[in-house]
């Protein structure tokens, strides 16, 4: 299963990786400035090692590739956004991200560009001499702060989903404040020393020769390069802004859709806008721990109406929802873009707690329910040690649960030596067929389990299975914050009572007529039995299976479609 930090689409993961590379580059740069406070020798040592890495062919390719890729993906994310209303943290992140390339141009041109084009030795003394006491000095200090805050926000938004981040955050905030402070102090201290030394014209001449200080023509070349790069950045930003405006115009022309929030307003939204963007644009509170980047599931919604009109979830969204055991009608609000009216329930409230009392947590559905019980468990385990009892049960469930899951079922609850499973599918016919296939798989798995017990000199295990299909109520039942999702209703009760009837009839399973008809099974009429069950006025006809693994009695046409499923 993908770790929570690496959830999201390919673009999201690439943006994370490139952001981490750039943040590492910036951190090493800040540390390099800070070690000036130790000694000039310490600075030179760290500087030499850092430049050996970043100015190598591989280092240059990695850093520049990460810079371009990160900027392109981040800008694309802004362009595809359908609205400008977003949380303050996102706004700060976007604005700082747009400022960085504009502020970075001069730094790149007058350091790496000067080194490559003019052969300048761009050590700290050269940089200090170049910008100390000028507006460029303040601009470069501001660049360091802007880039650092942008990176720190990104790290926070990425790591806040982990359990350890809350505990470590106070300490890491201290480090995040201390490092750039020490870096700026190192820059100011060294700049003052260099400025004092170069007040002597002879010392200045020696230093300029050592650095290969550019002449007037060289500085004009650098200035022209900086202007060209700045124009290029503005062109890219202009194209992105134009694309954003055009998307907004097209969205405004298209007929809007209606998004109805359970326990909330009903709002009009442009087609193609994500549900989370609609929430932000409409002022509807909507939790999104990762900032709407698809890396968490706190923005997820239960789609109560309009589910089939939504585009299918991406692989990343599907995996994220599967990781939290979300129901089939759950979607990530930051990923799904409805093109028609929808009715949704926000799973998490603004306080981060799960919401309650909505239709999807108390919905009706026609599904097959399976009850299973191990026969004679109490007598079998009488006098055994607790370890032996638990060991036997776990071995038993290890063998008979996989066929249930393989058939598309879910174990709703374990009840000592038994369980209840539900087969939640799109149609009741599919649910019935899945339940019958699971019965066959359980029967086959039980035979293998009993063969294993026989080799150990232990008595075989007997079981009883009851399967019934009907209307059930699915919901989260229990106290707030401790309400597991389960199902209730007469269908559940009748499935349990069918399982109870298997013992006096000495059969392994009883399948109700409702289940058989929904599955398209045609068993012989004389094989059916009529049962009077407590709580049911009319008798319930059912098919007994002496051997659960043998589904041949279902009829030639139906049996091949419900072969026992094993895992």
N, C-alpha and C positions, 0 to 999 in steps of 0.2 A: 504494500500500500504506500502511495506517495506521501512523504512527510508533509505536514501542514505548510512548512516554509516553501515547498516547491510545487504547491498546487497552482493551477492556472494554466492558460494556454502557452504555446511555444513562445509567442511574443512576450508574454509576461515574464517567463523564466529567463529569456535572453536579456530583458531589461534589468532583471535582478542581478544577473551575473555581471553584465557590463557596468552596472552601477557599483557593485562591490569592487571591481577592478579599479574604477576611477576613484572610489573612496580610499582604497589602499594607497594609490598613487598620491593623493592629496595628503593622507596621513603621514606618509614617509617624507613628503616635502615639508610639512609642518614640524615634524620631529627634527629634520635637518636644520631648520631655522632655530629650533629651541636649543640644540646642543652647542650653539655659539656661546650660550651662557656658561657652558663648562670650560671651553677653551677653543681658540682658533684651530688648534690641531685636531680636536675632536670633530669639529665641523668639517674640516678638509677630508678626514677619513670617511665620514658618513657620506659626504658629497661625492667623493670619488666612487664609492661603492654604488650609490644611487644612480649616478650618471652612467656607470658601466652597464647597468641593467636597462635603464629607460632609453639610452641612446644606441643600444645595440639594434640590429635589424629586427630581431624577434620582439624586443621590448617596444620598439617604435611601432611595429605593426599591431601589437596587442593593445597598446594604449590608444593610439590614434583610431584603430578599428573600434575599440570600445566607446570612445568619445563620439564618433560619428554615428555608430549604431544606436547608442543610448539616446542621443539627441533626436535622431530620426524617429525612433519608436515612441519616445515621449511626446514629440510634436504630433505624430500621427494620432496618438490617444486624445490629445486636445482637439485636433481637427474633427475627429469622428464624434466628439461629444455634441449632443443636441441642445445643450443649454449652458448658460454661464453661472447659474446658481449652483453652488457647491459648498461644502463645509469650509470654514476658515483655513484649516490646515491644508486642504487641497489648493485653495487659492494662493496661499503663501508658497507652497511647493511649485505651483505653475509659474507664478511671477518670478521667483528666484531662478527657476530653470530657464526662463526666457532671457533673463539678464545675463546669465553666465556666458553664453557664446559672444555676446556683444562686448563684455568686459574682458574676455579671455584673449581677444584678437591681439591687442598690444603686447600682452605678456608673451604669447607664442612668437610673434614676429621679432620682438627685440631680444629674445633669448635664443630659442631654437633656430629661428630664422636667421638671426645675426650670425650664429655659429655656422650654419650650413652655407649661407650665401657669401659671408664676408670673412669667415674664419676667425671670428671673435671668440676669445676664451671667456665664456659667460659664467664665471664664478661669482660668488656673492659680492665680492668687492666691485665688480663691473656693474652689477644690478643696483647696488647701493649708490654708487657714484652717478648712475643714470637717473634715478628717480628721487633720491633723497632731497627734501626741501622743495619738491614740486607737487603740482596737483596729481601727477601720475603716481606719486608715492601713496597719496591717500586713496587713489583709485585701486591700486594693487592691494592695499590693506583691506579695502572694501570687498575686492574680489575674493580674497581668502575667506572673509567672514560669510559672504553670500554662498560660496561653494560649500563651505563647511556646514552652514545651517541647512542648506538644501540636502546634503548628504545625510546629516543627522536625522532630519525628518523622515527621509526615505528608510533609513535603518530602523527607526522607531516604528514606522508603519509596517515594516516587514517582520520585525521581531516581536511585536506586541501580542501576536497570536500564540506565543510559546508560554509555557507555565513559569519558566524561570525569569522571564523578562521583568515582571513586576517586582520581584525581589532584588534583581540586579540593577534596575533602572536608576535608583538614587546614586549608586556608586558610579555607574557609567555616565550619568549626567555630569557628575563632578569631573570625570576624565574629559568629557566632551567640552567642558568650559575651560579646563586647565590647559589642554594641549594648544589650542589656537592662541590663548593668552601668552603662553611661554614662547610660541613661535613669533608673535608680534613683538614681544619684549626682546627676543634675540635679534630680530630685524632692526629694531630701533637702536639697540646697543651697538651692534656691528656697524650700522650706518653712521652713528656719531663718531666712532673710532676712525672709520675710513675718511669721513669728512675732515676730521682734525688732521690726519696724516697728509691728506692731499691739499691742505692749505699751503704747503710748501711747493712752489712751482717745480722744483727739481724732482721732488717725490712724485708729483703728479705726472711729470714727463716719463719717469721710470715706469710708473703703473700703467700709463696709457700704452707704452710700448709692450709691456708684458701681456696686456689684455688684447693687443691689436685693436686699439680704440678706433672706431670708424671715423673717416673724415667727413666733410660736409656732403660729398656725393654719396657716400655710404649711408649716411643718415637719411638722405632724400630717398634712396632706394628702399630703405626700411619703411619710411613714412608712406611711400606710394603703395608698398605691399600691404601695409596696415589698412590704408584706405580701400584698396581693392577687396581685401577680405571682409572689411566691415560692410561694404556695399553688397557683397555676396550674401552675408548673413541677413541683411535687411531684405534682400530679394527672396530668400527662403522663407523668412517670417511673413513677408507680404503674400507669397503664394499660399502659405498655410492659412493666413487670415482670410484671403479670398475664398479658398475652398470651404472654410468654416461658414462664411457668410452665405455662399451659394447653397450649402446644405440646409442652412436655416431658411432661406427663401423657398427652396423646393419643399421643405417640410411645412412651411406656412401655407403654400398653395394647395398641397394635398389635403384631402378631407381628414380632420382629426378623428381620433378614436376616443373611447370612453374607458377609463380605468377606475373601477369601483373598489375601494378599500373596505374590507369588513371592519366594523368599529371605527370607520373613518369616512372621509369625504368621497365623493365621486367627482373626478376631474377629467377635463379634456386634455389630450396629449397628442403631439405630432406622431405620425406613423414612423416607425423605425427607431424611436427613442426608447432606451431601456426603462424598465419599471423603476429602477433606482433613480435614474435621471429625472423621471417624471415626479417622483417623490420630492427630490430636492427642488425642482422647478416650481412645484406647487406648494412647498412649505409643509409637506407631510412628513412627520418624524419617521425615520427609517434607519435602523441600526445597520452599520456596515463597518465592521472592525478593521478590515484591511483597506478601507477607503474605496471600495468598489472595484478592486483589481482582480476579483475572481479567485483570491487565494484563501478566503475563508468561506463560511456558509452562514454567517450571521445576518446577511441580507435576504436570506431565502424566504420565499413566500409559498403558501399553499394555493394553487390555482383552483378555484371552485367552479368557475365558468370560463369557457374559452380555451381550455387546455389543448384541445385537438387542433385549434387554429394557430398554435404557436409553432415556430420552427423547432425541430428536434434539438436536444441539448448537444453541445460539443462534447468531445471525449473528455476534456478537462472538467467541464461542468458535471458530466455524468459521474466521474470518479470522485469529485468533491462531495456530491450528494450521497453517493454510495458509502463514502467513508463515515458519514454520520447516520447511516441507516434511514435516510429520508424516504417518505412514501413516494409512490409513482407520480403523484400530482404536485410534487415539490419542484421548484425551479429557483435558480439564483437570480435575484432581481437585477443585479448588475450585468447580467449576461443575456437575458432574454429580451428581445425587441418585438413586442406584439404588433401585429398589423390589423388587429380587430379588437372589439371590446373584450375586456377581461374583468373578472372579479377575483380579488386576491386577498389573502390573509397574511399579515406580517407576523412571522413566527416569533420574533424577538421584539420585546418592548424597548423603549429608549434606555431603560435601566439595565438592559442586557439579560433580563429574565424572559423566559418563554411566556408568550401570551396564552390565554385560556378562553374557553367558551366561544368557539366559532364553529361554523357549520362543518368544516372539514374534520374537526375533532369529534364530531358526532354524526357522521354520515352513514347512510344506509347503502348496502350493496348485497347482491345475490352471489354468494360464494359457497364453496365446499369447505366443510370443517371436518377434521379427522381427530378422533380420540383414540389413544392407545394406552393399554395397561399391561404390565407384566403380571402374570397369574402366580398366585401362591408366594408372593415376595416375602410376606411377614414370616410364614412358616419356614421358608428357605433360609432366611437370614437369622432366625432365632438362635441366640447363643454365640453368634459371630462377633468378632471385634469390629468396632466402627470403621476401621481402615478397610477391612474386608468387604463390608457392606458398600462403602463408597466406591471401592475399586470395581466391584461387580457392576454397579449401576453405570459407572463411567464407561466400562467396556461395552456394556449393552447399548448405551446411547451412541457410542462411537460407531457402532455397526448399523443401527437402524435409522439414525438421523440423516446421514448423507443421501440415502435414496429419496427422502422427503425434499431435501434442498435441491437435489438434481432434477426432480420433477417440477420444480418451480414453487415449492411450498416454503413456508416459514414457521418455525416452532414458536408459537405465541407464548407458551409457558410450560414449564416442567412442574409436575405435581408428584413429587416423591418418586414412585416407580412407574410413572406414566407421563404423558404429555398431551398437549393440544396443539394441532397444526392447522394453519389456514392457507388456502391457495388463492391468493389475490391476483387475479388476471383481468384482462380487459373484458372478457365475456364469461358468462356462467358456463357455457359449453367447454371452454378451455379450462376453467377451474375444475369442473367435474372430471375431465379426462386426466388432468394433472393429479388429482387426488387418487383416482383409480390406479394410475401408473405408480404412484408412491406406495399404494397398498401392495402391488405386486413386487416392487423393489424391497419393501420391508420383509415380505415373506421369503424372498430369496436370500436376503442378508441374514435373517434369523436361522435359516438352514446352515449357512456357513458358520455362524456363531455357535450353534449347537454342536456342530462337528468339532469345533475347537474345544468346547467344554468336554466332549466325550473323550478326547485324547488326554484330557487332564483328570479324567475319572469323576467329573462332576455331572450332576443331573441336568437334562436339557431344560431350556426356558420355554414357557408357554406364554402366548400373548392373546389379547382380544383387541379388535379394532372396530370402531364404528364410524361410518362416514355418512354425512347428510348434507344436502345442499338446500339453501334457502336464504331468506333475508336476514342479515346480521347488522348490528350497529357497531361501527368501529369508532373508537375514541380514546382519548387520554383520560383515564379514570383514576382519581386519587387526589391527595392533597397537592397544593401548588408546589411545583418544583420537584415533586416525587410521584408524578402520575405517568406510569408506563402506558404505552399504546396497547390496547387489547380490544376484544370484541365480546359482545353480549347479545342475548336474544334467544328465542325458542329454538332456533336452528342449532345453537350451541348445546342447549339442554338435550335435544333429541339425539344429537350425535353422541353425547355422553351416555344416554340411556341405551342406544343401539350397542355401544361397546359393552355395557353391562349385560345385555341379552346374549352375548356370544358365549358366556360361560355355561349357562344351563343348556344351550344347544350344542355345545362341544364343537364349535367352529372357531376359526381364527378371525373372521371378519364378517360384518354385515353391512351391505351397501344399500342405502335407501332407494326407493323407486325414483325419487326426484333426482338423485345423482345419476342413476342409470339413464333416465330419459334425456337429461341434459347432455350426457356424454354420447348419446346415440347408440347405446348398448341394447341388444335384443336377446336377453336370456330366455330360456324355455319357461313357459308359464308355470309348469308344474314344479319348477325349481324355486319359485318365489314363496315366501312365507308372509303371513299377516300378523303383525305385532300390535299389541295394545300397550301403549306407552303412557306413563303418568304425565298428566298435563296436556294430553292430546285427545280431543274428542273422538276423531275417527281413527280406525286402525291404520297403521303405516306398513305398507308392503315393502319388503326388503329381500335382497338376494344373499343367502348365506354362502360363505366360501370356507369349506373345511381346510383348504390349503391356500393361504393368501397369495402364494407365488403363482398359482394356476388361474389365469384369467380366461381360460377357454370357454367358460360358461357364458361369457358376455356376448357371444355371437361371432360368426366368422368375419363380418364387416367391421365390427368395433374393436375386437381384440388386438389386431395388428397396430391400431393407432394408440393403444394403451399398454404397450409392452412394459414389463417391469423395468423401472429405471434404477440402476445401481450406480454407486460412486466409489 
